[in-house]
Amino acid sequence: MTEPFQFNASDVTIEKRETVFQGFFRMDKLWLTHARFDGRDMPVFTRELFIRGDATCVLPYDPVRDEVVLLEQFRLGALGRNQSPWLLELVAGMNEDGETPEDVAQREGQEEAGLSFRDLTKICDYMVSPGGTTELIHLFCGLISTEAAGGLYGVEHEHEDIRAHVVSAENAIAMIHDGRINNAAAIIALQWLELNRSRLRKEAS
């Protein structure tokens, strides 16, 4: 059996690339070819690619009170589905030039929830939907106290309208199992918390 990852970026040839849309987001069209597993080259084909920078997401967790902070806000992509387009999500923001993911985590924690993280534990990095977008998520768990957490937040000129909810870890985990929370970053982070919750609570005590 052949081992995976036999190819790399040098096995892809981009014949042509053009930006077909530039607004709040950017869309490029590419003409490309790449090596095939059977040894031949793929005929030139076209794909549209959604250009979006890296982002950072944080699950705020209080291991003493065993509570998380989840943010409720409107998401256009959920409109038209059989659910509310107001989702429960993590603290999140786009990475700006010169910022580390940790910088973004602290900035967004303040802007979106009034939180400062005393410790950030890396959960993982993952590609959102690599078949069509460049976006990579840096995912963390951030330790906080939920004693004074909650309320209304958001940056007015960015059209953010955010309600921060304090939720028991048990209830938050239940919401991923019953589908009330169905966005990838929150699911991954809460599943990680489910696996690591006992350890975090023990370390905090």
HELIX and SHEET records of a PDB file:
HELIX    1   1 ALA A    9  ASP A   11  5                                   3    
HELIX    2   2 LEU A   76  ALA A   78  5                                   3    
HELIX    3   3 PRO A  101  ALA A  113  1                                  13    
HELIX    4   4 GLU A  156  GLU A  158  5                                   3    
HELIX    5   5 ALA A  169  HIS A  177  1                                   9    
HELIX    6   6 ALA A  184  ALA A  204  1                                  21    
SHEET    1   A 3 VAL A  12  GLN A  22  0                                        
SHEET    2   A 3 ARG A  26  HIS A  34 -1                                        
SHEET    3   A 3 PHE A  45  ILE A  51 -1                                        
SHEET    1   B 4 TRP A  86  GLU A  89  0                                        
SHEET    2   B 4 GLU A  67  PHE A  74 -1                                        
SHEET    3   B 4 ALA A  55  ASP A  62 -1                                        
SHEET    4   B 4 VAL A  91  MET A  94 -1                                        
SHEET    1   C 5 TRP A  86  GLU A  89  0                                        
SHEET    2   C 5 GLU A  67  PHE A  74 -1                                        
SHEET    3   C 5 ALA A  55  ASP A  62 -1                                        
SHEET    4   C 5 LEU A 136  LEU A 143  1                                        
SHEET    5   C 5 ASP A 119  MET A 127 -1                                        
SHEET    1   D 4 TRP A  86  GLU A  89  0                                        
SHEET    2   D 4 GLU A  67  PHE A  74 -1                                        
SHEET    3   D 4 ILE A 162  SER A 168 -1                                        
SHEET    4   D 4 GLY A 151  TYR A 153 -1                                        
END                                                                             
